[in-house]
Amino acid sequence: MKTVLITGGVRGIGRAIAVKFKEKGYRVCVTYSRDEISAKETETLGIEVYRADVSQESEVVALFEKIGAVDVLVNNAGVSLVKQIQDVTYAEYNAVMSVNMGGAFLCSREAAKGMIAKQSGLIVNVSSVWGEVGGSCESVYSASKAALLGFTKALAKELGWSGVRVNSVSPGVIDTKMNAHFSSEDMQALKEEIPMGRIGKVEDVANAVLYLEENEYVTGIDLPVNGGFSIV
């Protein structure tokens, strides 16, 4: 049985990805940092749930010692920050970067050890449409997600010779709690900018990750999942 680890996998996009892999017969492991209620709900689905702050090196190392080698890693854990640049503190900047980019680095480093040994594996980084085109009042968040895109391409080149694939998905406006700060008027305005005319569902992103898992000659790409929002 193959093993998949999804960080930030007890709600939203992460849990939708976890459910998809569970349906495919994988051993599914997910992490969370604070949401105990969602963690308990996720456990009822037959998914292994681990508490770990992916921005902390010691916790990531301990996590992989518990889980063992993984066949698929989905770096989904992330935090957002909606503020104008002049109001952002350096501590807030570091908090976003340490989770969104630092967590992906730490988990990829640990996962790569087992994948290289087996000469196979897949890493999927969950970026964002704002990583592709930038978002006003979300400069730090956008920077962290843009960093993931560069990380994806570089790591795909580095690990390809070891049989390990690295890709990313970039969700657009998806119906999750992370977008709860948008008013109904904001969401309607965003919907009008989306060529497909609707807000994305978590299942749309999960299906994209599954596509990358099933296509063994695809590496180093970013797959936008945004209904055409980033078309230029």
Secondary structure, DSSP 4 states (H G I P E B T S, - for coil): --EEEETT-SSHHHHHHHHHHHHTT-EEEEEESS-HHHHHHHHTTT-EEEE--TT-HHHHHHHHHHH---SEEEE---------GGG--HHHHHHHHHHHTHHHHHHHHHHHHHHHHHT-EEEEEE--HHHHH--TT-HHHHHHHHHHHHHHHHHHHHHGGGTEEEEEEEE-SBSSGGGTTS-HHHHHHHHHHSTT-S-B-HHHHHHHHHHHHH-TT--S-EEEESTTTT--
